[in-house]
Amino acid sequence: MSSNLLLEIYKRLRQDGGDQKWWPGDTPFEVMVGAILTQNTAWTNVEKAINNLKLAKVLHPKKLDRAPLAQLRVWLKPSGFFNIKTKRLKHFLDFFKSRYQFSVEKMKRVDAIALRHELLLVNGIGKETADSILLYALGKKIFVVDAYTRRIFSRHNLIEKDLPYDDIRNWFEKQLPAAQEIYNDYHAQIVRIGKDYCRKNPDCGRCPLEFLFHK
C-alpha cells in the first residue's frame, strides 16, 4: 500500500469530521491522567472522574500524590475498575515524582523512544497508554494504535487484525509524514470513525471510508 492512500484516508476523515482537537485536557498532566483512566472504559466515564478531581481541586501531581488511596478511589469510581486504576495512577505518580520530580518539561526533554521504554516499565502502563502520553501530553512523534485502528484497517484488508502493536505503529509511522499534528488528529479521526460508523454492526454506507471498498 502506498503512503498516498494513507494520506487520502486521512484527507477524507478530516473533510468529514474536521479537526478533532484531541486530546481534551487543560494541562499535559490532565492528559496523562486521562490516558491512564481511559483503559477499558468509555471517555464519558473518564470525564466524570476527571471532573471529580477538578471539583476537589486536586488535579495536580503533588496533590494527587498526597491524597489517601480511599479518597482517590471515590474520585475515580466513575471511570470503572477504579481499584485497579487507583493503583495504576499511584504507580505512575511514584514514577513521575522519583524520575522527573513532577516536571512535564523534564519529561519533554527526553528522547521519545527512551521515555517510552521508561513508561512501559511502570506497573499498569501498556503500549497504547504510553504512546497516548507521549503523543498527546508531551508532543512526541509516536502514532497511537488502539482497537479501532485494528478494526477499521483490517476490515478494509489493509492490515491483519492480529498484527503486533508495534508492527502496526511502525507501519503508520513509515508511511506518514513524521508530524505530531498528523499523528494526533489521524488517531482522533480513527476513534471517531470507530464510534460513529465502524461499530460491531458497521454503517458502511454513510462512512467516509466507504470508497475503499471500490478501489
PyMOL commands that place a pseudoatom at each C-alpha (Angstrom):
pseudoatom trace, name=CA, resn=MET, resi=1, chain=A, elem=C, hetatm=0, pos=[0.000, 0.000, 0.000]
pseudoatom trace, name=CA, resn=SER, resi=2, chain=A, elem=C, hetatm=0, pos=[1.322, 3.458, -0.861]
pseudoatom trace, name=CA, resn=SER, resi=3, chain=A, elem=C, hetatm=0, pos=[1.631, 6.364, 1.536]
pseudoatom trace, name=CA, resn=ASN, resi=4, chain=A, elem=C, hetatm=0, pos=[-0.697, 8.266, -0.802]
pseudoatom trace, name=CA, resn=LEU, resi=5, chain=A, elem=C, hetatm=0, pos=[-3.597, 6.028, 0.214]
pseudoatom trace, name=CA, resn=LEU, resi=6, chain=A, elem=C, hetatm=0, pos=[-2.962, 6.550, 3.931]
pseudoatom trace, name=CA, resn=LEU, resi=7, chain=A, elem=C, hetatm=0, pos=[-2.917, 10.289, 3.334]
pseudoatom trace, name=CA, resn=GLU, resi=8, chain=A, elem=C, hetatm=0, pos=[-6.030, 10.064, 1.177]
pseudoatom trace, name=CA, resn=ILE, resi=9, chain=A, elem=C, hetatm=0, pos=[-7.781, 8.233, 4.002]
pseudoatom trace, name=CA, resn=TYR, resi=10, chain=A, elem=C, hetatm=0, pos=[-6.762, 10.978, 6.409]
pseudoatom trace, name=CA, resn=LYS, resi=11, chain=A, elem=C, hetatm=0, pos=[-7.949, 13.663, 3.984]
pseudoatom trace, name=CA, resn=ARG, resi=12, chain=A, elem=C, hetatm=0, pos=[-11.382, 12.007, 3.748]
pseudoatom trace, name=CA, resn=LEU, resi=13, chain=A, elem=C, hetatm=0, pos=[-11.637, 11.675, 7.509]
pseudoatom trace, name=CA, resn=ARG, resi=14, chain=A, elem=C, hetatm=0, pos=[-10.636, 15.276, 8.079]
pseudoatom trace, name=CA, resn=GLN, resi=15, chain=A, elem=C, hetatm=0, pos=[-13.095, 16.552, 5.475]
pseudoatom trace, name=CA, resn=ASP, resi=16, chain=A, elem=C, hetatm=0, pos=[-15.869, 14.553, 7.117]
pseudoatom trace, name=CA, resn=GLY, resi=17, chain=A, elem=C, hetatm=0, pos=[-15.180, 15.421, 10.742]
pseudoatom trace, name=CA, resn=GLY, resi=18, chain=A, elem=C, hetatm=0, pos=[-12.921, 18.463, 10.854]
pseudoatom trace, name=CA, resn=ASP, resi=19, chain=A, elem=C, hetatm=0, pos=[-10.104, 18.889, 13.358]
pseudoatom trace, name=CA, resn=GLN, resi=20, chain=A, elem=C, hetatm=0, pos=[-10.944, 16.692, 16.342]
pseudoatom trace, name=CA, resn=LYS, resi=21, chain=A, elem=C, hetatm=0, pos=[-8.932, 18.858, 18.772]
pseudoatom trace, name=CA, resn=TRP, resi=22, chain=A, elem=C, hetatm=0, pos=[-7.896, 15.778, 20.707]
pseudoatom trace, name=CA, resn=TRP, resi=23, chain=A, elem=C, hetatm=0, pos=[-6.831, 15.012, 23.452]
pseudoatom trace, name=CA, resn=PRO, resi=24, chain=A, elem=C, hetatm=0, pos=[-9.178, 17.166, 25.557]
pseudoatom trace, name=CA, resn=GLY, resi=25, chain=A, elem=C, hetatm=0, pos=[-7.390, 18.456, 28.622]
pseudoatom trace, name=CA, resn=ASP, resi=26, chain=A, elem=C, hetatm=0, pos=[-6.381, 21.748, 30.203]
pseudoatom trace, name=CA, resn=THR, resi=27, chain=A, elem=C, hetatm=0, pos=[-2.837, 20.614, 31.059]
pseudoatom trace, name=CA, resn=PRO, resi=28, chain=A, elem=C, hetatm=0, pos=[-0.394, 17.892, 29.975]
pseudoatom trace, name=CA, resn=PHE, resi=29, chain=A, elem=C, hetatm=0, pos=[-0.813, 16.262, 33.378]
pseudoatom trace, name=CA, resn=GLU, resi=30, chain=A, elem=C, hetatm=0, pos=[-4.578, 16.092, 32.938]
pseudoatom trace, name=CA, resn=VAL, resi=31, chain=A, elem=C, hetatm=0, pos=[-3.983, 14.340, 29.613]
pseudoatom trace, name=CA, resn=MET, resi=32, chain=A, elem=C, hetatm=0, pos=[-1.677, 11.836, 31.325]
pseudoatom trace, name=CA, resn=VAL, resi=33, chain=A, elem=C, hetatm=0, pos=[-4.318, 11.078, 33.945]
pseudoatom trace, name=CA, resn=GLY, resi=34, chain=A, elem=C, hetatm=0, pos=[-6.956, 10.683, 31.242]
pseudoatom trace, name=CA, resn=ALA, resi=35, chain=A, elem=C, hetatm=0, pos=[-4.747, 8.292, 29.286]
pseudoatom trace, name=CA, resn=ILE, resi=36, chain=A, elem=C, hetatm=0, pos=[-4.429, 6.055, 32.339]
pseudoatom trace, name=CA, resn=LEU, resi=37, chain=A, elem=C, hetatm=0, pos=[-8.110, 6.193, 33.277]
pseudoatom trace, name=CA, resn=THR, resi=38, chain=A, elem=C, hetatm=0, pos=[-9.481, 5.567, 29.783]
pseudoatom trace, name=CA, resn=GLN, resi=39, chain=A, elem=C, hetatm=0, pos=[-8.244, 1.974, 29.695]
pseudoatom trace, name=CA, resn=ASN, resi=40, chain=A, elem=C, hetatm=0, pos=[-11.244, -0.341, 29.163]
pseudoatom trace, name=CA, resn=THR, resi=41, chain=A, elem=C, hetatm=0, pos=[-13.862, 2.356, 29.607]
pseudoatom trace, name=CA, resn=ALA, resi=42, chain=A, elem=C, hetatm=0, pos=[-15.771, 4.995, 27.643]
pseudoatom trace, name=CA, resn=TRP, resi=43, chain=A, elem=C, hetatm=0, pos=[-14.402, 8.521, 27.608]
pseudoatom trace, name=CA, resn=THR, resi=44, chain=A, elem=C, hetatm=0, pos=[-17.643, 9.897, 29.039]
pseudoatom trace, name=CA, resn=ASN, resi=45, chain=A, elem=C, hetatm=0, pos=[-16.930, 7.961, 32.242]
pseudoatom trace, name=CA, resn=VAL, resi=46, chain=A, elem=C, hetatm=0, pos=[-13.353, 9.230, 32.340]
pseudoatom trace, name=CA, resn=GLU, resi=47, chain=A, elem=C, hetatm=0, pos=[-14.649, 12.794, 32.083]
pseudoatom trace, name=CA, resn=LYS, resi=48, chain=A, elem=C, hetatm=0, pos=[-16.782, 12.228, 35.168]
pseudoatom trace, name=CA, resn=ALA, resi=49, chain=A, elem=C, hetatm=0, pos=[-13.783, 11.030, 37.165]
pseudoatom trace, name=CA, resn=ILE, resi=50, chain=A, elem=C, hetatm=0, pos=[-11.606, 13.912, 35.970]
pseudoatom trace, name=CA, resn=ASN, resi=51, chain=A, elem=C, hetatm=0, pos=[-14.389, 16.333, 36.831]
pseudoatom trace, name=CA, resn=ASN, resi=52, chain=A, elem=C, hetatm=0, pos=[-14.413, 14.883, 40.362]
pseudoatom trace, name=CA, resn=LEU, resi=53, chain=A, elem=C, hetatm=0, pos=[-10.695, 15.668, 40.630]
pseudoatom trace, name=CA, resn=LYS, resi=54, chain=A, elem=C, hetatm=0, pos=[-11.255, 19.188, 39.332]
pseudoatom trace, name=CA, resn=LEU, resi=55, chain=A, elem=C, hetatm=0, pos=[-14.101, 19.860, 41.740]
pseudoatom trace, name=CA, resn=ALA, resi=56, chain=A, elem=C, hetatm=0, pos=[-11.916, 18.659, 44.595]
pseudoatom trace, name=CA, resn=LYS, resi=57, chain=A, elem=C, hetatm=0, pos=[-9.104, 20.886, 43.252]
pseudoatom trace, name=CA, resn=VAL, resi=58, chain=A, elem=C, hetatm=0, pos=[-6.599, 18.030, 43.301]
pseudoatom trace, name=CA, resn=LEU, resi=59, chain=A, elem=C, hetatm=0, pos=[-5.822, 17.630, 39.604]
pseudoatom trace, name=CA, resn=HIS, resi=60, chain=A, elem=C, hetatm=0, pos=[-2.156, 18.314, 40.246]
pseudoatom trace, name=CA, resn=PRO, resi=61, chain=A, elem=C, hetatm=0, pos=[0.563, 15.655, 40.687]
pseudoatom trace, name=CA, resn=LYS, resi=62, chain=A, elem=C, hetatm=0, pos=[1.643, 16.766, 44.168]
pseudoatom trace, name=CA, resn=LYS, resi=63, chain=A, elem=C, hetatm=0, pos=[-1.931, 16.908, 45.447]
pseudoatom trace, name=CA, resn=LEU, resi=64, chain=A, elem=C, hetatm=0, pos=[-2.856, 13.529, 43.986]
pseudoatom trace, name=CA, resn=ASP, resi=65, chain=A, elem=C, hetatm=0, pos=[0.348, 12.050, 45.363]
pseudoatom trace, name=CA, resn=ARG, resi=66, chain=A, elem=C, hetatm=0, pos=[-0.682, 13.151, 48.878]
pseudoatom trace, name=CA, resn=ALA, resi=67, chain=A, elem=C, hetatm=0, pos=[-4.284, 12.003, 48.503]
pseudoatom trace, name=CA, resn=PRO, resi=68, chain=A, elem=C, hetatm=0, pos=[-5.321, 8.962, 50.581]
pseudoatom trace, name=CA, resn=LEU, resi=69, chain=A, elem=C, hetatm=0, pos=[-5.999, 5.865, 48.498]
pseudoatom trace, name=CA, resn=ALA, resi=70, chain=A, elem=C, hetatm=0, pos=[-9.541, 5.553, 49.855]
pseudoatom trace, name=CA, resn=GLN, resi=71, chain=A, elem=C, hetatm=0, pos=[-10.408, 9.090, 48.774]
pseudoatom trace, name=CA, resn=LEU, resi=72, chain=A, elem=C, hetatm=0, pos=[-8.741, 8.630, 45.391]
pseudoatom trace, name=CA, resn=ARG, resi=73, chain=A, elem=C, hetatm=0, pos=[-10.874, 5.557, 44.778]
pseudoatom trace, name=CA, resn=VAL, resi=74, chain=A, elem=C, hetatm=0, pos=[-14.015, 7.598, 45.429]
pseudoatom trace, name=CA, resn=TRP, resi=75, chain=A, elem=C, hetatm=0, pos=[-12.962, 10.276, 42.944]
pseudoatom trace, name=CA, resn=LEU, resi=76, chain=A, elem=C, hetatm=0, pos=[-12.049, 7.717, 40.282]
pseudoatom trace, name=CA, resn=LYS, resi=77, chain=A, elem=C, hetatm=0, pos=[-15.077, 5.465, 40.729]
pseudoatom trace, name=CA, resn=PRO, resi=78, chain=A, elem=C, hetatm=0, pos=[-16.922, 6.698, 37.588]
pseudoatom trace, name=CA, resn=SER, resi=79, chain=A, elem=C, hetatm=0, pos=[-14.010, 5.544, 35.396]
pseudoatom trace, name=CA, resn=GLY, resi=80, chain=A, elem=C, hetatm=0, pos=[-14.726, 1.871, 36.115]
pseudoatom trace, name=CA, resn=PHE, resi=81, chain=A, elem=C, hetatm=0, pos=[-12.285, -0.709, 37.525]
pseudoatom trace, name=CA, resn=PHE, resi=82, chain=A, elem=C, hetatm=0, pos=[-11.476, 2.087, 39.950]
pseudoatom trace, name=CA, resn=ASN, resi=83, chain=A, elem=C, hetatm=0, pos=[-9.492, -0.055, 42.394]
pseudoatom trace, name=CA, resn=ILE, resi=84, chain=A, elem=C, hetatm=0, pos=[-7.121, -1.111, 39.625]
pseudoatom trace, name=CA, resn=LYS, resi=85, chain=A, elem=C, hetatm=0, pos=[-6.946, 2.367, 38.136]
pseudoatom trace, name=CA, resn=THR, resi=86, chain=A, elem=C, hetatm=0, pos=[-6.227, 3.935, 41.511]
pseudoatom trace, name=CA, resn=LYS, resi=87, chain=A, elem=C, hetatm=0, pos=[-3.206, 1.649, 41.836]
pseudoatom trace, name=CA, resn=ARG, resi=88, chain=A, elem=C, hetatm=0, pos=[-2.092, 2.380, 38.274]
pseudoatom trace, name=CA, resn=LEU, resi=89, chain=A, elem=C, hetatm=0, pos=[-2.340, 6.111, 38.803]
pseudoatom trace, name=CA, resn=LYS, resi=90, chain=A, elem=C, hetatm=0, pos=[-0.368, 5.818, 42.041]
pseudoatom trace, name=CA, resn=HIS, resi=91, chain=A, elem=C, hetatm=0, pos=[2.323, 3.771, 40.260]
pseudoatom trace, name=CA, resn=PHE, resi=92, chain=A, elem=C, hetatm=0, pos=[2.564, 6.488, 37.614]
pseudoatom trace, name=CA, resn=LEU, resi=93, chain=A, elem=C, hetatm=0, pos=[2.743, 9.243, 40.238]
pseudoatom trace, name=CA, resn=ASP, resi=94, chain=A, elem=C, hetatm=0, pos=[5.568, 7.390, 42.009]
pseudoatom trace, name=CA, resn=PHE, resi=95, chain=A, elem=C, hetatm=0, pos=[7.456, 7.221, 38.706]
pseudoatom trace, name=CA, resn=PHE, resi=96, chain=A, elem=C, hetatm=0, pos=[6.693, 10.830, 37.789]
pseudoatom trace, name=CA, resn=LYS, resi=97, chain=A, elem=C, hetatm=0, pos=[7.910, 12.001, 41.198]
pseudoatom trace, name=CA, resn=SER, resi=98, chain=A, elem=C, hetatm=0, pos=[11.057, 9.891, 41.555]
pseudoatom trace, name=CA, resn=ARG, resi=99, chain=A, elem=C, hetatm=0, pos=[12.258, 10.189, 37.958]
pseudoatom trace, name=CA, resn=TYR, resi=100, chain=A, elem=C, hetatm=0, pos=[11.089, 13.667, 36.932]
pseudoatom trace, name=CA, resn=GLN, resi=101, chain=A, elem=C, hetatm=0, pos=[10.151, 15.481, 40.168]
pseudoatom trace, name=CA, resn=PHE, resi=102, chain=A, elem=C, hetatm=0, pos=[6.665, 16.031, 38.695]
pseudoatom trace, name=CA, resn=SER, resi=103, chain=A, elem=C, hetatm=0, pos=[8.153, 18.144, 35.889]
pseudoatom trace, name=CA, resn=VAL, resi=104, chain=A, elem=C, hetatm=0, pos=[6.477, 17.827, 32.490]
pseudoatom trace, name=CA, resn=GLU, resi=105, chain=A, elem=C, hetatm=0, pos=[9.262, 19.911, 30.955]
pseudoatom trace, name=CA, resn=LYS, resi=106, chain=A, elem=C, hetatm=0, pos=[11.891, 17.431, 32.144]
pseudoatom trace, name=CA, resn=MET, resi=107, chain=A, elem=C, hetatm=0, pos=[9.925, 14.607, 30.530]
pseudoatom trace, name=CA, resn=LYS, resi=108, chain=A, elem=C, hetatm=0, pos=[9.636, 16.528, 27.275]
pseudoatom trace, name=CA, resn=ARG, resi=109, chain=A, elem=C, hetatm=0, pos=[13.411, 16.826, 27.050]
pseudoatom trace, name=CA, resn=VAL, resi=110, chain=A, elem=C, hetatm=0, pos=[13.863, 13.044, 26.996]
pseudoatom trace, name=CA, resn=ASP, resi=111, chain=A, elem=C, hetatm=0, pos=[14.096, 11.151, 23.706]
pseudoatom trace, name=CA, resn=ALA, resi=112, chain=A, elem=C, hetatm=0, pos=[10.738, 9.620, 22.763]
pseudoatom trace, name=CA, resn=ILE, resi=113, chain=A, elem=C, hetatm=0, pos=[11.949, 6.013, 22.496]
pseudoatom trace, name=CA, resn=ALA, resi=114, chain=A, elem=C, hetatm=0, pos=[13.892, 6.198, 25.763]
pseudoatom trace, name=CA, resn=LEU, resi=115, chain=A, elem=C, hetatm=0, pos=[10.913, 7.728, 27.561]
pseudoatom trace, name=CA, resn=ARG, resi=116, chain=A, elem=C, hetatm=0, pos=[8.590, 5.131, 26.044]
pseudoatom trace, name=CA, resn=HIS, resi=117, chain=A, elem=C, hetatm=0, pos=[10.793, 2.399, 27.493]
pseudoatom trace, name=CA, resn=GLU, resi=118, chain=A, elem=C, hetatm=0, pos=[10.621, 4.047, 30.929]
pseudoatom trace, name=CA, resn=LEU, resi=119, chain=A, elem=C, hetatm=0, pos=[6.831, 4.368, 30.800]
pseudoatom trace, name=CA, resn=LEU, resi=120, chain=A, elem=C, hetatm=0, pos=[6.407, 0.724, 29.817]
pseudoatom trace, name=CA, resn=LEU, resi=121, chain=A, elem=C, hetatm=0, pos=[8.270, -0.276, 32.977]
pseudoatom trace, name=CA, resn=VAL, resi=122, chain=A, elem=C, hetatm=0, pos=[5.612, 1.433, 35.110]
pseudoatom trace, name=CA, resn=ASN, resi=123, chain=A, elem=C, hetatm=0, pos=[3.167, -1.108, 36.510]
pseudoatom trace, name=CA, resn=GLY, resi=124, chain=A, elem=C, hetatm=0, pos=[-0.163, -0.806, 34.669]
pseudoatom trace, name=CA, resn=ILE, resi=125, chain=A, elem=C, hetatm=0, pos=[1.023, 1.208, 31.667]
pseudoatom trace, name=CA, resn=GLY, resi=126, chain=A, elem=C, hetatm=0, pos=[0.865, -0.625, 28.353]
pseudoatom trace, name=CA, resn=LYS, resi=127, chain=A, elem=C, hetatm=0, pos=[1.876, 0.452, 24.879]
pseudoatom trace, name=CA, resn=GLU, resi=128, chain=A, elem=C, hetatm=0, pos=[-1.315, 2.293, 23.967]
pseudoatom trace, name=CA, resn=THR, resi=129, chain=A, elem=C, hetatm=0, pos=[-1.327, 4.247, 27.232]
pseudoatom trace, name=CA, resn=ALA, resi=130, chain=A, elem=C, hetatm=0, pos=[2.387, 5.051, 26.986]
pseudoatom trace, name=CA, resn=ASP, resi=131, chain=A, elem=C, hetatm=0, pos=[2.052, 6.237, 23.407]
pseudoatom trace, name=CA, resn=SER, resi=132, chain=A, elem=C, hetatm=0, pos=[-1.012, 8.324, 24.273]
pseudoatom trace, name=CA, resn=ILE, resi=133, chain=A, elem=C, hetatm=0, pos=[1.005, 10.084, 26.975]
pseudoatom trace, name=CA, resn=LEU, resi=134, chain=A, elem=C, hetatm=0, pos=[3.910, 10.601, 24.600]
pseudoatom trace, name=CA, resn=LEU, resi=135, chain=A, elem=C, hetatm=0, pos=[1.820, 11.906, 21.714]
pseudoatom trace, name=CA, resn=TYR, resi=136, chain=A, elem=C, hetatm=0, pos=[-0.940, 13.870, 23.389]
pseudoatom trace, name=CA, resn=ALA, resi=137, chain=A, elem=C, hetatm=0, pos=[0.634, 15.098, 26.618]
pseudoatom trace, name=CA, resn=LEU, resi=138, chain=A, elem=C, hetatm=0, pos=[4.254, 15.514, 25.540]
pseudoatom trace, name=CA, resn=GLY, resi=139, chain=A, elem=C, hetatm=0, pos=[4.002, 16.194, 21.804]
pseudoatom trace, name=CA, resn=LYS, resi=140, chain=A, elem=C, hetatm=0, pos=[6.240, 13.293, 20.763]
pseudoatom trace, name=CA, resn=LYS, resi=141, chain=A, elem=C, hetatm=0, pos=[6.049, 11.839, 17.246]
pseudoatom trace, name=CA, resn=ILE, resi=142, chain=A, elem=C, hetatm=0, pos=[4.527, 8.476, 18.170]
pseudoatom trace, name=CA, resn=PHE, resi=143, chain=A, elem=C, hetatm=0, pos=[1.470, 7.016, 16.437]
pseudoatom trace, name=CA, resn=VAL, resi=144, chain=A, elem=C, hetatm=0, pos=[-1.132, 5.562, 18.797]
pseudoatom trace, name=CA, resn=VAL, resi=145, chain=A, elem=C, hetatm=0, pos=[-2.752, 2.241, 17.905]
pseudoatom trace, name=CA, resn=ASP, resi=146, chain=A, elem=C, hetatm=0, pos=[-5.992, 1.101, 19.507]
pseudoatom trace, name=CA, resn=ALA, resi=147, chain=A, elem=C, hetatm=0, pos=[-8.798, -1.401, 18.942]
pseudoatom trace, name=CA, resn=TYR, resi=148, chain=A, elem=C, hetatm=0, pos=[-10.495, 0.970, 16.485]
pseudoatom trace, name=CA, resn=THR, resi=149, chain=A, elem=C, hetatm=0, pos=[-7.324, 1.073, 14.380]
pseudoatom trace, name=CA, resn=ARG, resi=150, chain=A, elem=C, hetatm=0, pos=[-7.222, -2.706, 14.160]
pseudoatom trace, name=CA, resn=ARG, resi=151, chain=A, elem=C, hetatm=0, pos=[-10.922, -2.996, 13.389]
pseudoatom trace, name=CA, resn=ILE, resi=152, chain=A, elem=C, hetatm=0, pos=[-11.121, -0.316, 10.724]
pseudoatom trace, name=CA, resn=PHE, resi=153, chain=A, elem=C, hetatm=0, pos=[-7.954, -1.105, 8.809]
pseudoatom trace, name=CA, resn=SER, resi=154, chain=A, elem=C, hetatm=0, pos=[-8.360, -4.885, 8.982]
pseudoatom trace, name=CA, resn=ARG, resi=155, chain=A, elem=C, hetatm=0, pos=[-11.956, -4.634, 7.728]
pseudoatom trace, name=CA, resn=HIS, resi=156, chain=A, elem=C, hetatm=0, pos=[-10.573, -2.859, 4.680]
pseudoatom trace, name=CA, resn=ASN, resi=157, chain=A, elem=C, hetatm=0, pos=[-7.862, -5.540, 4.317]
pseudoatom trace, name=CA, resn=LEU, resi=158, chain=A, elem=C, hetatm=0, pos=[-5.071, -3.026, 4.818]
pseudoatom trace, name=CA, resn=ILE, resi=159, chain=A, elem=C, hetatm=0, pos=[-3.581, -4.804, 7.837]
pseudoatom trace, name=CA, resn=GLU, resi=160, chain=A, elem=C, hetatm=0, pos=[-4.000, -8.127, 9.586]
pseudoatom trace, name=CA, resn=LYS, resi=161, chain=A, elem=C, hetatm=0, pos=[-6.110, -7.707, 12.707]
pseudoatom trace, name=CA, resn=ASP, resi=162, chain=A, elem=C, hetatm=0, pos=[-3.731, -9.699, 14.904]
pseudoatom trace, name=CA, resn=LEU, resi=163, chain=A, elem=C, hetatm=0, pos=[-0.513, -7.929, 13.918]
pseudoatom trace, name=CA, resn=PRO, resi=164, chain=A, elem=C, hetatm=0, pos=[1.621, -6.993, 16.941]
pseudoatom trace, name=CA, resn=TYR, resi=165, chain=A, elem=C, hetatm=0, pos=[1.040, -3.473, 18.232]
pseudoatom trace, name=CA, resn=ASP, resi=166, chain=A, elem=C, hetatm=0, pos=[4.445, -2.130, 17.250]
pseudoatom trace, name=CA, resn=ASP, resi=167, chain=A, elem=C, hetatm=0, pos=[4.201, -3.584, 13.736]
pseudoatom trace, name=CA, resn=ILE, resi=168, chain=A, elem=C, hetatm=0, pos=[1.038, -1.547, 13.162]
pseudoatom trace, name=CA, resn=ARG, resi=169, chain=A, elem=C, hetatm=0, pos=[2.549, 1.564, 14.755]
pseudoatom trace, name=CA, resn=ASN, resi=170, chain=A, elem=C, hetatm=0, pos=[5.666, 1.315, 12.616]
pseudoatom trace, name=CA, resn=TRP, resi=171, chain=A, elem=C, hetatm=0, pos=[3.519, 0.728, 9.513]
pseudoatom trace, name=CA, resn=PHE, resi=172, chain=A, elem=C, hetatm=0, pos=[1.756, 4.046, 10.045]
pseudoatom trace, name=CA, resn=GLU, resi=173, chain=A, elem=C, hetatm=0, pos=[4.895, 5.951, 11.006]
pseudoatom trace, name=CA, resn=LYS, resi=174, chain=A, elem=C, hetatm=0, pos=[6.865, 4.776, 7.972]
pseudoatom trace, name=CA, resn=GLN, resi=175, chain=A, elem=C, hetatm=0, pos=[4.176, 5.860, 5.532]
pseudoatom trace, name=CA, resn=LEU, resi=176, chain=A, elem=C, hetatm=0, pos=[3.051, 9.159, 7.041]
pseudoatom trace, name=CA, resn=PRO, resi=177, chain=A, elem=C, hetatm=0, pos=[4.952, 12.431, 7.391]
pseudoatom trace, name=CA, resn=ALA, resi=178, chain=A, elem=C, hetatm=0, pos=[6.704, 12.494, 10.757]
pseudoatom trace, name=CA, resn=ALA, resi=179, chain=A, elem=C, hetatm=0, pos=[4.465, 15.218, 12.144]
pseudoatom trace, name=CA, resn=GLN, resi=180, chain=A, elem=C, hetatm=0, pos=[2.958, 15.215, 15.631]
pseudoatom trace, name=CA, resn=GLU, resi=181, chain=A, elem=C, hetatm=0, pos=[-0.053, 17.157, 14.385]
pseudoatom trace, name=CA, resn=ILE, resi=182, chain=A, elem=C, hetatm=0, pos=[-0.903, 14.484, 11.789]
pseudoatom trace, name=CA, resn=TYR, resi=183, chain=A, elem=C, hetatm=0, pos=[-0.353, 11.583, 14.192]
pseudoatom trace, name=CA, resn=ASN, resi=184, chain=A, elem=C, hetatm=0, pos=[-2.527, 13.369, 16.747]
pseudoatom trace, name=CA, resn=ASP, resi=185, chain=A, elem=C, hetatm=0, pos=[-5.505, 14.155, 14.548]
pseudoatom trace, name=CA, resn=TYR, resi=186, chain=A, elem=C, hetatm=0, pos=[-5.272, 10.958, 12.475]
pseudoatom trace, name=CA, resn=HIS, resi=187, chain=A, elem=C, hetatm=0, pos=[-5.716, 8.791, 15.547]
pseudoatom trace, name=CA, resn=ALA, resi=188, chain=A, elem=C, hetatm=0, pos=[-8.512, 11.020, 16.817]
pseudoatom trace, name=CA, resn=GLN, resi=189, chain=A, elem=C, hetatm=0, pos=[-10.266, 10.628, 13.451]
pseudoatom trace, name=CA, resn=ILE, resi=190, chain=A, elem=C, hetatm=0, pos=[-9.906, 6.848, 13.687]
pseudoatom trace, name=CA, resn=VAL, resi=191, chain=A, elem=C, hetatm=0, pos=[-11.545, 6.881, 17.119]
pseudoatom trace, name=CA, resn=ARG, resi=192, chain=A, elem=C, hetatm=0, pos=[-14.424, 8.970, 15.760]
pseudoatom trace, name=CA, resn=ILE, resi=193, chain=A, elem=C, hetatm=0, pos=[-14.972, 6.626, 12.796]
pseudoatom trace, name=CA, resn=GLY, resi=194, chain=A, elem=C, hetatm=0, pos=[-14.862, 3.615, 15.100]
pseudoatom trace, name=CA, resn=LYS, resi=195, chain=A, elem=C, hetatm=0, pos=[-17.532, 5.105, 17.337]
pseudoatom trace, name=CA, resn=ASP, resi=196, chain=A, elem=C, hetatm=0, pos=[-19.777, 6.609, 14.658]
pseudoatom trace, name=CA, resn=TYR, resi=197, chain=A, elem=C, hetatm=0, pos=[-19.566, 4.157, 11.756]
pseudoatom trace, name=CA, resn=CYS, resi=198, chain=A, elem=C, hetatm=0, pos=[-17.273, 1.149, 12.157]
pseudoatom trace, name=CA, resn=ARG, resi=199, chain=A, elem=C, hetatm=0, pos=[-19.100, -0.420, 15.072]
pseudoatom trace, name=CA, resn=LYS, resi=200, chain=A, elem=C, hetatm=0, pos=[-19.802, -4.111, 15.651]
pseudoatom trace, name=CA, resn=ASN, resi=201, chain=A, elem=C, hetatm=0, pos=[-22.592, -3.714, 13.090]
pseudoatom trace, name=CA, resn=PRO, resi=202, chain=A, elem=C, hetatm=0, pos=[-20.924, -1.207, 10.741]
pseudoatom trace, name=CA, resn=ASP, resi=203, chain=A, elem=C, hetatm=0, pos=[-22.708, 1.607, 8.960]
pseudoatom trace, name=CA, resn=CYS, resi=204, chain=A, elem=C, hetatm=0, pos=[-20.593, 1.376, 5.797]
pseudoatom trace, name=CA, resn=GLY, resi=205, chain=A, elem=C, hetatm=0, pos=[-22.981, 3.270, 3.534]
pseudoatom trace, name=CA, resn=ARG, resi=206, chain=A, elem=C, hetatm=0, pos=[-22.503, 6.558, 5.392]
pseudoatom trace, name=CA, resn=CYS, resi=207, chain=A, elem=C, hetatm=0, pos=[-18.854, 6.051, 6.342]
pseudoatom trace, name=CA, resn=PRO, resi=208, chain=A, elem=C, hetatm=0, pos=[-16.337, 8.387, 4.669]
pseudoatom trace, name=CA, resn=LEU, resi=209, chain=A, elem=C, hetatm=0, pos=[-14.107, 5.355, 4.111]
pseudoatom trace, name=CA, resn=GLU, resi=210, chain=A, elem=C, hetatm=0, pos=[-16.724, 3.565, 2.020]
pseudoatom trace, name=CA, resn=PHE, resi=211, chain=A, elem=C, hetatm=0, pos=[-14.677, 4.500, -1.052]
pseudoatom trace, name=CA, resn=LEU, resi=212, chain=A, elem=C, hetatm=0, pos=[-12.026, 1.940, -0.056]
pseudoatom trace, name=CA, resn=PHE, resi=213, chain=A, elem=C, hetatm=0, pos=[-14.362, -0.896, -0.981]
pseudoatom trace, name=CA, resn=HIS, resi=214, chain=A, elem=C, hetatm=0, pos=[-14.297, 0.329, -4.590]
pseudoatom trace, name=CA, resn=LYS, resi=215, chain=A, elem=C, hetatm=0, pos=[-10.593, 0.884, -5.067]
for i in range(1, 215): cmd.bond("trace and resi %d" % i, "trace and resi %d" % (i + 1))
show_as sticks, trace
zoom trace
